Amino acid sequence: MAQARKTNRLRVLHGQAPRVAPIVGGPIGLPDPPAWLPEAAKEEWDRVVEACEAYPLWLQRGDVAILTAYCVTWATWLEAAQDIARRGALVPGRSSADLVEDEDGPRLVKNPAVQIARDSAVQLRALCRELGFSPDARRRVDVGDLQQDDDSERLLT
């Protein structure tokens, strides 16, 4: 079995040079989300960019497309999850076969939003892994040093 890669922090502790991740187009800064994004996707975009602001090398210009895909997928998952919460996992059927009522009322079928939420969750996991948003992915990604604006660090050096 292959040995797991050491993080840069462990490499430095063991006296090895840290690996340098390639910068694709430079730091992303604080871009505005694309105008066509749904409102929930724009809110997620702003939340993610703000959270990554302390690590200027985390998001780079080459990551805009995957960040956009992540935000759209998040909005899709959120809409499906809200529909499931509102209507439930089972809904009355709409086909002619489902319109026949039995003693329990109309025939119930699986809410289509359940499959949409499931598919979106799978995509979200993959995109989070790519962007380094999950705890496991953050452990494997070197995002550079945390930039702190407080004066306490300067006072200690």
DSSP file (Angstrom, degrees, kcal/mol; ACC not computed):
  #  RESIDUE AA STRUCTURE BP1 BP2  ACC     N-H-->O    O-->H-N    N-H-->O    O-->H-N    TCO  KAPPA ALPHA  PHI   PSI    X-CA   Y-CA   Z-CA
    1    1 A M              0   0    0      0, 0.0     2,-0.1     0, 0.0     0, 0.0   0.000 360.0 360.0 360.0 137.5    0.0    0.0    0.0
    2    2 A A        -     0   0    0      1,-0.1     2,-0.2     3,-0.0     3,-0.1  -0.397 360.0-113.6 -71.4 145.5    1.3    3.4   -0.9
    3    3 A Q        -     0   0    0      1,-0.1    -1,-0.1    -2,-0.1     3,-0.1  -0.570  35.2-105.2 -79.5 142.0    2.3    5.8    1.9
    4    4 A A        -     0   0    0     -2,-0.2     2,-0.1     1,-0.1    -1,-0.1  -0.349  40.3-102.1 -66.0 145.0    0.1    8.9    2.3
    5    5 A R        -     0   0    0      1,-0.1     2,-0.2    -3,-0.1    -1,-0.1  -0.421  36.0-118.4 -68.0 141.6    1.7   12.1    1.2
    6    6 A K        -     0   0    0     -2,-0.1    -1,-0.1     1,-0.1     2,-0.1  -0.547  25.2-119.2 -77.6 144.6    3.0   14.3    3.9
    7    7 A T     >  -     0   0    0     -2,-0.2     4,-2.3     1,-0.1     5,-0.2  -0.381  29.7-106.6 -73.2 163.2    1.5   17.8    4.4
    8    8 A N  H  > S+     0   0    0      1,-0.2     4,-2.4     2,-0.2     5,-0.2   0.855 120.7  57.7 -61.8 -34.3    3.9   20.7    4.0
    9    9 A R  H  > S+     0   0    0      1,-0.2     4,-2.1     2,-0.2    -1,-0.2   0.924 109.2  44.4 -62.5 -43.4    3.8   21.3    7.7
   10   10 A L  H  > S+     0   0    0      2,-0.2     4,-1.8     1,-0.2    -2,-0.2   0.885 110.4  55.3 -67.3 -38.0    5.1   17.8    8.3
   11   11 A R  H  <>S+     0   0    0     -4,-2.3     5,-3.3     1,-0.2    -2,-0.2   0.921 109.9  46.1 -60.6 -43.5    7.7   18.1    5.6
   12   12 A V  H ><5S+     0   0    0     -4,-2.4     3,-1.7     1,-0.2    -1,-0.2   0.908 110.1  53.5 -66.1 -41.6    9.1   21.3    7.2
   13   13 A L  H 3<5S+     0   0    0     -4,-2.1    -1,-0.2     1,-0.3    -2,-0.2   0.831 109.5  49.2 -61.5 -31.0    9.1   19.6   10.6
   14   14 A H  T 3<5S-     0   0    0     -4,-1.8    -1,-0.3    -5,-0.1    -2,-0.2   0.308 123.4-105.3 -91.2   8.6   11.1   16.7    9.2
   15   15 A G  T < 5S+     0   0    0     -3,-1.7     2,-0.3     1,-0.3    -3,-0.2   0.647  78.3 130.1  81.3  15.2   13.6   19.1    7.6
   16   16 A Q      < -     0   0    0     -5,-3.3    -1,-0.3    -6,-0.2    -2,-0.1  -0.692  64.8-102.0-100.6 155.7   12.3   18.7    4.0
   17   17 A A        -     0   0    0     -2,-0.3     2,-0.1    -3,-0.1    -1,-0.1  -0.524  42.4-111.4 -72.6 139.8   11.5   21.5    1.6
   18   18 A P        -     0   0    0      0, 0.0     2,-0.2     0, 0.0    -1,-0.1  -0.384  30.1-109.1 -69.6 150.3    7.7   22.2    1.3
   19   19 A R        -     0   0    0     -2,-0.1     2,-0.6     1,-0.0   -11,-0.1  -0.574  29.6-138.8 -74.0 141.8    6.0   21.3   -2.0
   20   20 A V        -     0   0    0     -2,-0.2     3,-0.0    -3,-0.1    -1,-0.0  -0.921  10.3-141.0-108.1 120.8    5.0   24.4   -3.9
   21   21 A A        -     0   0    0     -2,-0.6     2,-0.1   121,-0.1   120,-0.0  -0.573  28.1-107.5 -77.6 139.7    1.6   24.3   -5.6
   22   22 A P        -     0   0    0      0, 0.0     2,-0.6     0, 0.0    -1,-0.1  -0.422  26.6-131.1 -67.6 140.8    1.4   25.9   -9.0
   23   23 A I        -     0   0    0     -2,-0.1     2,-1.0    -3,-0.0    34,-0.0  -0.840  15.7-153.2 -94.2 122.4   -0.4   29.2   -9.1
   24   24 A V  S    S-     0   0    0     -2,-0.6    38,-1.8     1,-0.2    39,-0.2  -0.785  75.1 -28.9-101.1  93.7   -3.0   29.2  -11.9
   25   25 A G  S    S-     0   0    0     -2,-1.0    -1,-0.2    36,-0.2    -2,-0.0   0.546 108.7 -84.3  81.5   5.8   -3.5   32.8  -13.0
   26   26 A G  S    S-     0   0    0     34,-0.1    35,-2.3    31,-0.1    36,-0.3  -0.032  74.6 -29.0  85.3 169.1   -2.7   34.3   -9.6
   27   27 A P  B     -A   60   0A   0      0, 0.0    33,-0.3     0, 0.0    30,-0.1  -0.202  53.9-133.3 -58.5 150.1   -4.9   34.8   -6.6
   28   28 A I        -     0   0    0     31,-2.1     2,-0.2    28,-0.4    32,-0.1   0.723  29.4-163.0 -80.7 -22.6   -8.6   35.3   -7.3
   29   29 A G        -     0   0    0     30,-0.3    -1,-0.2    27,-0.3    30,-0.1  -0.502  54.3 -43.5  71.4-144.0   -9.1   38.3   -5.0
   30   30 A L  S    S-     0   0    0     -2,-0.2    -1,-0.2    23,-0.0     2,-0.0  -0.658  72.7-178.4-121.9  74.7  -12.7   39.0   -4.3
   31   31 A P        -     0   0    0      0, 0.0    18,-0.1     0, 0.0    -2,-0.0  -0.328  28.8-113.5 -73.7 155.8  -14.6   38.6   -7.6
   32   32 A D        -     0   0    0      1,-0.1     3,-0.1    -2,-0.0    10,-0.0  -0.605  37.8-104.5 -80.9 148.6  -18.3   39.2   -7.9
   33   33 A P        -     0   0    0      0, 0.0    -1,-0.1     0, 0.0     9,-0.1  -0.357  48.4 -83.3 -69.3 155.4  -20.3   36.2   -8.8
   34   34 A P    >   -     0   0    0      0, 0.0     3,-1.5     0, 0.0     8,-0.0  -0.311  37.8-125.1 -57.3 143.0  -21.6   35.8  -12.3
   35   35 A A  T 3  S+     0   0    0      1,-0.3     7,-0.1    -3,-0.1     0, 0.0   0.767 105.4  60.3 -64.0 -27.2  -24.8   37.8  -12.8
   36   36 A W  T 3  S+     0   0    0      2,-0.0    -1,-0.3     3,-0.0     3,-0.1   0.532  78.0 113.4 -83.0  -5.3  -26.8   34.8  -14.1
   37   37 A L  S <  S-     0   0    0     -3,-1.5     5,-0.0     1,-0.1    35,-0.0  -0.353  76.2-106.1 -65.2 144.6  -26.3   32.7  -10.9
   38   38 A P     >  -     0   0    0      0, 0.0     4,-2.2     0, 0.0     3,-0.3  -0.291  35.7-105.2 -62.1 159.4  -29.5   32.0   -8.8
   39   39 A E  H  > S+     0   0    0      1,-0.2     4,-2.2     2,-0.2     5,-0.2   0.881 120.9  51.6 -58.1 -42.4  -29.7   34.0   -5.6
   40   40 A A  H  > S+     0   0    0      1,-0.2     4,-1.9     2,-0.2    -1,-0.2   0.870 109.9  50.7 -64.3 -35.4  -28.8   31.1   -3.3
   41   41 A A  H  > S+     0   0    0     -3,-0.3     4,-2.5     2,-0.2    -1,-0.2   0.880 108.6  51.5 -69.3 -38.0  -25.7   30.4   -5.5
   42   42 A K  H  X S+     0   0    0     -4,-2.2     4,-2.5     2,-0.2    -2,-0.2   0.906 109.3  50.3 -64.2 -40.8  -24.6   34.1   -5.2
   43   43 A E  H  X S+     0   0    0     -4,-2.2     4,-2.1     1,-0.2    -2,-0.2   0.903 111.9  47.4 -63.8 -40.5  -25.0   33.9   -1.4
   44   44 A E  H  X S+     0   0    0     -4,-1.9     4,-2.7     2,-0.2     5,-0.2   0.898 109.7  53.9 -66.8 -40.2  -22.8   30.7   -1.4
   45   45 A W  H  X S+     0   0    0     -4,-2.5     4,-2.8     1,-0.2     5,-0.3   0.948 110.5  46.2 -56.2 -50.6  -20.3   32.3   -3.7
   46   46 A D  H  X S+     0   0    0     -4,-2.5     4,-2.2     1,-0.2    -1,-0.2   0.898 112.8  50.3 -61.7 -41.0  -20.0   35.3   -1.3
   47   47 A R  H  X S+     0   0    0     -4,-2.1     4,-2.2     2,-0.2    -1,-0.2   0.920 113.7  44.7 -63.2 -44.4  -19.7   33.0    1.7
   48   48 A V  H  X S+     0   0    0     -4,-2.7     4,-2.1     2,-0.2    -2,-0.2   0.931 113.9  48.1 -67.9 -46.2  -17.0   30.9    0.2
   49   49 A V  H  X S+     0   0    0     -4,-2.8     4,-0.5    -5,-0.2    -1,-0.2   0.902 113.5  48.6 -62.7 -40.2  -14.9   33.8   -1.2
   50   50 A E  H >< S+     0   0    0     -4,-2.2     3,-0.7    -5,-0.3     4,-0.4   0.902 111.1  49.8 -65.9 -40.5  -15.1   35.5    2.2
   51   51 A A  H >< S+     0   0    0     -4,-2.2     3,-0.5     1,-0.2    -2,-0.2   0.844 113.6  46.1 -66.8 -32.8  -14.1   32.4    4.1
   52   52 A C  H >< S+     0   0    0     -4,-2.1     3,-1.5     1,-0.2     6,-0.3   0.490  86.7  92.8 -87.7  -3.5  -11.1   31.9    1.7
   53   53 A E  T << S+     0   0    0     -3,-0.7    -1,-0.2    -4,-0.5    -2,-0.1   0.827  77.9  60.3 -60.6 -32.6  -10.1   35.5    2.0
   54   54 A A  T <  S+     0   0    0     -3,-0.5    93,-2.8    -4,-0.4    -1,-0.3   0.682 105.4  51.6 -70.6 -16.4   -7.7   34.8    4.9
   55   55 A Y  S X> S-     0   0    0     -3,-1.5     3,-2.0    91,-0.2     4,-0.5  -0.834  71.7-172.9-119.0  90.3   -5.8   32.4    2.6
   56   56 A P  T 34 S+     0   0    0      0, 0.0   -28,-0.4     0, 0.0   -27,-0.3   0.699  82.5  51.1 -64.0 -18.9   -5.0   34.5   -0.6
   57   57 A L  T 34 S+     0   0    0     86,-0.6    87,-0.1    88,-0.2    -4,-0.1   0.472  88.1  85.2 -94.4  -1.0   -3.6   31.5   -2.5
   58   58 A W  T <4 S+     0   0    0     -3,-2.0     2,-0.5    -6,-0.3    -1,-0.1   0.989  94.0  35.3 -65.0 -60.3   -6.6   29.2   -1.9
   59   59 A L  S  < S-     0   0    0     -4,-0.5   -31,-2.1    -7,-0.2   -30,-0.3  -0.822  76.6-176.2 -97.5 131.8   -8.8   30.3   -4.7
   60   60 A Q  B >   -A   27   0A   0     -2,-0.5     3,-2.4   -33,-0.3     4,-0.2  -0.775  42.9 -98.6-122.1 167.3   -7.0   31.3   -7.9
   61   61 A R  G >  S+     0   0    0    -35,-2.3     3,-1.3     1,-0.3     4,-0.3   0.826 121.8  60.1 -56.8 -33.0   -8.3   32.7  -11.2
   62   62 A G  G 3  S+     0   0    0    -38,-1.8     4,-0.3   -36,-0.3    -1,-0.3   0.596  97.1  62.6 -70.3  -9.7   -8.2   29.2  -12.7
   63   63 A D  G <> S+     0   0    0     -3,-2.4     4,-2.5   -39,-0.2    -1,-0.2   0.429  72.7  95.5 -94.3  -0.5  -10.7   28.0  -10.1
   64   64 A V  H <> S+     0   0    0     -3,-1.3     4,-2.3    -4,-0.2    -1,-0.2   0.893  83.8  50.0 -61.0 -41.2  -13.6   30.3  -11.1
   65   65 A A  H  > S+     0   0    0     -3,-0.3     4,-2.4    -4,-0.3    -1,-0.2   0.930 113.9  43.2 -65.4 -44.9  -15.3   27.7  -13.3
   66   66 A I  H  > S+     0   0    0     -4,-0.3     4,-2.4     2,-0.2    -1,-0.2   0.857 113.2  52.7 -71.9 -32.4  -15.3   25.0  -10.6
   67   67 A L  H  X S+     0   0    0     -4,-2.5     4,-2.4     2,-0.2    -1,-0.2   0.900 109.7  49.5 -65.6 -39.3  -16.3   27.5   -8.0
   68   68 A T  H  X S+     0   0    0     -4,-2.3     4,-2.5    -5,-0.2     5,-0.2   0.927 110.9  49.1 -63.3 -45.2  -19.2   28.5  -10.2
   69   69 A A  H  X S+     0   0    0     -4,-2.4     4,-2.5     1,-0.2    -2,-0.2   0.903 110.6  51.5 -60.9 -41.2  -20.2   24.8  -10.7
   70   70 A Y  H  X S+     0   0    0     -4,-2.4     4,-2.5     2,-0.2    -2,-0.2   0.933 111.2  47.0 -60.1 -46.6  -20.0   24.3   -6.9
   71   71 A C  H  X S+     0   0    0     -4,-2.4     4,-2.2     2,-0.2    -2,-0.2   0.887 112.8  48.3 -66.6 -39.2  -22.3   27.3   -6.2
   72   72 A V  H  X S+     0   0    0     -4,-2.5     4,-2.2     2,-0.2    -1,-0.2   0.918 112.9  48.6 -65.4 -42.5  -24.8   26.2   -8.9
   73   73 A T  H  X S+     0   0    0     -4,-2.5     4,-2.7    -5,-0.2    -2,-0.2   0.893 109.7  52.7 -64.2 -39.3  -24.8   22.7   -7.5
   74   74 A W  H  X S+     0   0    0     -4,-2.5     4,-2.8     2,-0.2    -1,-0.2   0.927 109.5  48.5 -60.3 -45.4  -25.3   24.1   -4.0
   75   75 A A  H  X S+     0   0    0     -4,-2.2     4,-2.3     2,-0.2    -2,-0.2   0.887 111.7  49.9 -64.2 -38.5  -28.3   26.1   -5.1
   76   76 A T  H  X S+     0   0    0     -4,-2.2     4,-2.2     2,-0.2    -2,-0.2   0.935 112.8  46.3 -64.2 -46.2  -29.8   23.0   -6.8
   77   77 A W  H  X S+     0   0    0     -4,-2.7     4,-2.8     1,-0.2    -2,-0.2   0.918 112.4  50.9 -62.0 -43.4  -29.3   20.9   -3.7
   78   78 A L  H  X S+     0   0    0     -4,-2.8     4,-2.3     1,-0.2    -2,-0.2   0.913 110.2  48.5 -62.7 -43.7  -30.8   23.6   -1.5
   79   79 A E  H  X S+     0   0    0     -4,-2.3     4,-1.9     2,-0.2    -1,-0.2   0.906 113.9  46.9 -63.0 -41.8  -33.9   24.0   -3.6
   80   80 A A  H  X S+     0   0    0     -4,-2.2     4,-2.3     2,-0.2    -2,-0.2   0.913 111.9  50.3 -66.7 -42.0  -34.4   20.2   -3.7
   81   81 A A  H  X S+     0   0    0     -4,-2.8     4,-2.3     1,-0.2    -2,-0.2   0.884 110.2  50.0 -63.9 -38.4  -33.9   19.9    0.0
   82   82 A Q  H  X S+     0   0    0     -4,-2.3     4,-2.1     2,-0.2    -1,-0.2   0.882 109.5  51.4 -67.2 -37.3  -36.4   22.7    0.7
   83   83 A D  H  X>S+     0   0    0     -4,-1.9     4,-3.1     2,-0.2     5,-0.5   0.906 110.5  48.7 -64.9 -41.2  -38.9   21.0   -1.6
   84   84 A I  H  X5S+     0   0    0     -4,-2.3     4,-2.1     1,-0.2    -2,-0.2   0.908 112.1  49.0 -64.6 -41.0  -38.5   17.7    0.4
   85   85 A A  H  <5S+     0   0    0     -4,-2.3    -1,-0.2    -5,-0.2    -2,-0.2   0.873 117.1  42.2 -65.3 -36.0  -38.9   19.6    3.6
   86   86 A R  H  <5S+     0   0    0     -4,-2.1    -2,-0.2    -5,-0.1    -1,-0.2   0.934 132.2  18.7 -76.8 -47.9  -42.0   21.3    2.4
   87   87 A R  H  <5S-     0   0    0     -4,-3.1    -3,-0.2     1,-0.2     3,-0.2   0.636 103.7-125.3-103.1 -17.2  -43.8   18.4    0.6
   88   88 A G     << -     0   0    0     -4,-2.1    -1,-0.2    -5,-0.5    -2,-0.1  -0.219  34.5 -70.8  94.3 171.2  -42.1   15.4    2.1
   89   89 A A  S    S+     0   0    0     21,-0.1    22,-3.3     1,-0.1     2,-0.4   0.738 120.6  52.5 -75.5 -23.7  -40.3   12.4    0.5
   90   90 A L  E     +B  110   0B   0     20,-0.2    20,-0.2    -3,-0.2    -1,-0.1  -0.953  68.5 177.7-116.7 134.8  -43.6   11.0   -0.9
   91   91 A V  E     -B  109   0B   0     18,-2.9    18,-3.2    -2,-0.4     2,-0.1  -0.894  40.9 -84.0-129.7 158.7  -46.0   13.1   -2.9
   92   92 A P  E     -B  108   0B   0      0, 0.0    16,-0.2     0, 0.0     7,-0.1  -0.418  53.3-112.4 -62.3 136.9  -49.3   12.3   -4.6
   93   93 A G        -     0   0    0     14,-2.7    14,-0.1     5,-0.3    18,-0.0  -0.267  19.4-157.4 -68.5 157.4  -48.8   10.8   -8.1
   94   94 A R        +     0   0    0      5,-0.0    -1,-0.1     4,-0.0     2,-0.1   0.510  59.7  95.8-114.8  -8.8  -49.7   12.7  -11.2
   95   95 A S  S  > S-     0   0    0      1,-0.1     4,-1.0     3,-0.0     3,-0.5  -0.353  86.9-108.3 -80.2 166.4  -50.1    9.9  -13.8
   96   96 A S  T  4 S+     0   0    0      1,-0.2     4,-0.4     2,-0.2     3,-0.3   0.834 120.5  55.0 -63.9 -31.3  -53.5    8.4  -14.6
   97   97 A A  T >4 S+     0   0    0      1,-0.2     3,-0.6     2,-0.2    -1,-0.2   0.824 107.8  49.8 -69.2 -29.9  -52.5    5.2  -12.8
   98   98 A D  T 34 S+     0   0    0     -3,-0.5     9,-1.2     1,-0.2    -5,-0.3   0.649  94.3  73.4 -83.2 -14.8  -51.7    7.2   -9.7
   99   99 A L  T 3< S+     0   0    0     -4,-1.0     2,-0.5    -3,-0.3    -1,-0.2   0.666  70.2 102.5 -75.0 -15.1  -55.0    9.0   -9.7
  100  100 A V    <   -     0   0    0     -3,-0.6     7,-0.4    -4,-0.4     2,-0.3  -0.561  67.9-146.2 -70.2 120.8  -56.9    5.9   -8.6
  101  101 A E        -     0   0    0     -2,-0.5     2,-0.2     5,-0.1    -2,-0.1  -0.691  14.9-169.0 -92.0 142.1  -57.5    6.4   -4.9
  102  102 A D  B >   -C  105   0C   0      3,-2.0     3,-1.7    -2,-0.3    -1,-0.0  -0.394  50.9 -72.6-109.1-165.4  -57.6    3.5   -2.5
  103  103 A E  T 3  S+     0   0    0      1,-0.3    -2,-0.0    -2,-0.2     0, 0.0   0.719 131.9  54.0 -66.0 -19.1  -58.7    3.5    1.2
  104  104 A D  T 3  S-     0   0    0      1,-0.4    -1,-0.3     0, 0.0    -3,-0.0   0.430 116.7-107.2 -93.5   1.1  -55.6    5.4    2.2
  105  105 A G  B <  S-C  102   0C   0     -3,-1.7    -3,-2.0     3,-0.0    -1,-0.4  -0.730  72.2  -0.4 107.2-160.0  -56.2    8.3   -0.2
  106  106 A P  S    S-     0   0    0      0, 0.0     2,-0.2     0, 0.0    -5,-0.1  -0.273  84.4 -95.5 -66.6 152.2  -54.3    9.1   -3.4
  107  107 A R        -     0   0    0     -9,-1.2   -14,-2.7    -7,-0.4     2,-0.3  -0.491  41.2-139.1 -69.5 131.9  -51.4    6.9   -4.4
  108  108 A L  E     -B   92   0B   0    -16,-0.2     2,-0.3    -2,-0.2    -1,-0.1  -0.741  20.8-176.3 -97.6 141.6  -48.0    8.3   -3.2
  109  109 A V  E     -B   91   0B   0    -18,-3.2   -18,-2.9    -2,-0.3     2,-0.2  -0.836  40.1 -76.6-127.6 166.4  -44.9    8.2   -5.2
  110  110 A K  E     -B   90   0B   0     -2,-0.3   -20,-0.2   -20,-0.2   -21,-0.1  -0.439  50.6-112.5 -66.5 133.2  -41.3    9.3   -4.5
  111  111 A N    >>  -     0   0    0    -22,-3.3     3,-2.0    -2,-0.2     4,-0.6  -0.502  19.4-137.0 -62.9 125.9  -40.8   13.0   -4.6
  112  112 A P  H 3> S+     0   0    0      0, 0.0     4,-1.6     0, 0.0     3,-0.4   0.762 101.1  69.7 -59.1 -23.5  -38.6   13.8   -7.7
  113  113 A A  H 3> S+     0   0    0      1,-0.2     4,-2.7     2,-0.2     5,-0.2   0.750  86.6  67.2 -66.5 -22.4  -36.7   16.2   -5.5
  114  114 A V  H <> S+     0   0    0     -3,-2.0     4,-2.2     2,-0.2    -1,-0.2   0.932 104.0  42.6 -63.1 -45.0  -35.3   13.3   -3.6
  115  115 A Q  H  X S+     0   0    0     -4,-0.6     4,-2.8    -3,-0.4     5,-0.2   0.884 113.8  51.8 -69.0 -38.2  -33.3   12.1   -6.6
  116  116 A I  H  X S+     0   0    0     -4,-1.6     4,-2.5     2,-0.2    -2,-0.2   0.923 111.2  47.6 -63.6 -43.5  -32.2   15.6   -7.5
  117  117 A A  H  X S+     0   0    0     -4,-2.7     4,-2.3     2,-0.2    -2,-0.2   0.904 112.7  49.4 -63.6 -41.3  -31.0   16.2   -3.9
  118  118 A R  H  X S+     0   0    0     -4,-2.2     4,-1.8     2,-0.2    -2,-0.2   0.939 113.2  45.5 -64.1 -47.1  -29.1   12.9   -3.9
  119  119 A D  H  X S+     0   0    0     -4,-2.8     4,-2.0     1,-0.2    -2,-0.2   0.903 113.8  49.5 -63.0 -41.3  -27.4   13.6   -7.3
  120  120 A S  H  X S+     0   0    0     -4,-2.5     4,-2.9    -5,-0.2    -1,-0.2   0.875 107.4  54.9 -66.1 -37.2  -26.5   17.1   -6.2
  121  121 A A  H  X S+     0   0    0     -4,-2.3     4,-2.3     2,-0.2    -1,-0.2   0.895 107.5  50.0 -64.0 -39.2  -25.1   15.8   -2.9
  122  122 A V  H  X S+     0   0    0     -4,-1.8     4,-1.8     2,-0.2    -2,-0.2   0.928 113.3  46.1 -63.6 -44.7  -22.8   13.5   -4.9
  123  123 A Q  H  X S+     0   0    0     -4,-2.0     4,-2.7     1,-0.2     5,-0.2   0.899 110.4  53.9 -64.5 -40.3  -21.6   16.4   -7.1
  124  124 A L  H  X S+     0   0    0     -4,-2.9     4,-3.0     1,-0.2     5,-0.2   0.914 106.4  52.0 -61.0 -43.4  -21.2   18.6   -4.0
  125  125 A R  H  X S+     0   0    0     -4,-2.3     4,-2.0     1,-0.2    -1,-0.2   0.929 112.1  45.8 -58.7 -44.9  -18.9   16.1   -2.4
  126  126 A A  H  X S+     0   0    0     -4,-1.8     4,-2.1     2,-0.2    -2,-0.2   0.919 114.9  46.5 -65.4 -43.6  -16.7   15.8   -5.5
  127  127 A L  H  X S+     0   0    0     -4,-2.7     4,-2.4     2,-0.2    -2,-0.2   0.884 110.8  52.6 -68.1 -37.8  -16.6   19.6   -5.9
  128  128 A C  H  X>S+     0   0    0     -4,-3.0     5,-2.8    -5,-0.2     4,-1.1   0.901 109.4  50.3 -62.1 -40.3  -15.8   20.2   -2.2
  129  129 A R  H  <5S+     0   0    0     -4,-2.0     3,-0.4    -5,-0.2    -2,-0.2   0.919 111.3  48.4 -63.2 -43.6  -12.9   17.7   -2.5
  130  130 A E  H  <5S+     0   0    0     -4,-2.1    -2,-0.2     1,-0.2    -1,-0.2   0.885 116.5  42.0 -64.5 -39.3  -11.6   19.5   -5.6
  131  131 A L  H  <5S-     0   0    0     -4,-2.4    -1,-0.2    -5,-0.1    -2,-0.2   0.543 112.3-116.1 -87.6  -7.3  -11.8   22.9   -4.0
  132  132 A G  T  <5S+     0   0    0     -4,-1.1    -3,-0.2    -3,-0.4    -4,-0.1   0.824  72.9 132.5  78.8  31.6  -10.4   21.7   -0.6
  133  133 A F      < +     0   0    0     -5,-2.8    -4,-0.2    -6,-0.2    -5,-0.1   0.662  47.7  78.6 -91.8 -17.5  -13.6   22.5    1.3
  134  134 A S  S  > S-     0   0    0     -6,-0.7     4,-2.7    -9,-0.1     5,-0.2  -0.566  89.7-114.1 -88.7 157.0  -14.0   19.3    3.2
  135  135 A P  H  > S+     0   0    0      0, 0.0     4,-1.4     0, 0.0    -1,-0.1   0.892 117.8  47.8 -56.4 -40.6  -12.0   18.6    6.4
  136  136 A D  H  > S+     0   0    0      1,-0.2     4,-1.0     2,-0.2     5,-0.1   0.911 112.3  48.5 -67.9 -41.3  -10.1   15.7    4.7
  137  137 A A  H  > S+     0   0    0      1,-0.2     4,-1.0     2,-0.2     3,-0.4   0.878 107.8  55.0 -67.4 -36.8   -9.4   17.8    1.5
  138  138 A R  H  < S+     0   0    0     -4,-2.7     3,-0.3     1,-0.2    -1,-0.2   0.856 103.2  57.1 -63.4 -33.5   -8.1   20.7    3.6
  139  139 A R  H  < S+     0   0    0     -4,-1.4    -1,-0.2    -5,-0.2    -2,-0.2   0.833 112.0  41.2 -65.5 -31.8   -5.7   18.4    5.3
  140  140 A R  H  < S+     0   0    0     -4,-1.0     2,-0.4    -3,-0.4    -1,-0.2   0.566 102.7  80.3 -93.8 -10.2   -4.2   17.4    1.9
  141  141 A V     <  -     0   0    0     -4,-1.0     2,-0.8    -3,-0.3   -83,-0.0  -0.826  67.1-145.5-104.7 135.0   -4.2   20.9    0.3
  142  142 A D        +     0   0    0     -2,-0.4  -121,-0.1     1,-0.1     3,-0.1  -0.875  22.7 172.1 -95.6 113.4   -1.5   23.5    1.0
  143  143 A V        -     0   0    0     -2,-0.8   -86,-0.6     1,-0.4   -85,-0.3   0.259  45.0-111.6-105.6  10.6   -3.3   26.9    0.9
  144  144 A G        -     0   0    0    -87,-0.1    -1,-0.4   -88,-0.1     2,-0.2  -0.261  55.8 -34.6  85.4-178.5   -0.4   29.0    2.1
  145  145 A D        -     0   0    0      1,-0.1     2,-0.3    -3,-0.1   -88,-0.2  -0.464  64.4-104.5 -80.7 149.9   -0.1   30.8    5.3
  146  146 A L        -     0   0    0     -2,-0.2     2,-0.6   -91,-0.1   -91,-0.2  -0.567  32.2-138.5 -70.2 128.4   -3.0   32.4    7.1
  147  147 A Q        -     0   0    0    -93,-2.8     2,-0.4    -2,-0.3    -1,-0.1  -0.823  22.5-171.8 -92.6 121.8   -3.0   36.1    6.7
  148  148 A Q        -     0   0    0     -2,-0.6     5,-0.0     2,-0.1   -94,-0.0  -0.925  19.9-160.7-115.3 139.4   -3.9   37.9   10.0
  149  149 A D        +     0   0    0     -2,-0.4     2,-0.1     4,-0.0    -1,-0.1   0.441  57.7 110.1 -95.6  -1.0   -4.4   41.6   10.2
  150  150 A D    >   -     0   0    0      1,-0.1     3,-0.5     4,-0.0     4,-0.4  -0.429  67.6-135.6 -78.9 154.5   -3.9   41.8   14.0
  151  151 A D  T 3> S+     0   0    0      1,-0.2     4,-1.9     2,-0.2     5,-0.2   0.544  87.9  87.4 -83.2  -8.5   -0.8   43.5   15.4
  152  152 A S  H 3> S+     0   0    0      1,-0.2     4,-1.4     2,-0.2    -1,-0.2   0.861  86.3  52.4 -62.9 -35.4   -0.2   40.8   18.0
  153  153 A E  H <> S+     0   0    0     -3,-0.5     4,-0.8     1,-0.2    -1,-0.2   0.910 109.7  48.3 -66.9 -41.2    1.9   38.7   15.5
  154  154 A R  H >4 S+     0   0    0     -4,-0.4     3,-0.5     1,-0.2    -1,-0.2   0.855 108.7  54.6 -67.2 -33.6    4.1   41.7   14.7
  155  155 A L  H 3< S+     0   0    0     -4,-1.9    -1,-0.2     1,-0.2    -2,-0.2   0.826 105.7  52.9 -68.6 -31.2    4.6   42.5   18.4
  156  156 A L  H 3<        0   0    0     -4,-1.4    -1,-0.2     1,-0.2    -2,-0.2   0.652 360.0 360.0 -80.7 -14.5    5.9   38.9   19.0
  157  157 A T    <<        0   0    0     -4,-0.8    -1,-0.2    -3,-0.5    -2,-0.2   0.440 360.0 360.0-104.0 360.0    8.5   39.1   16.3
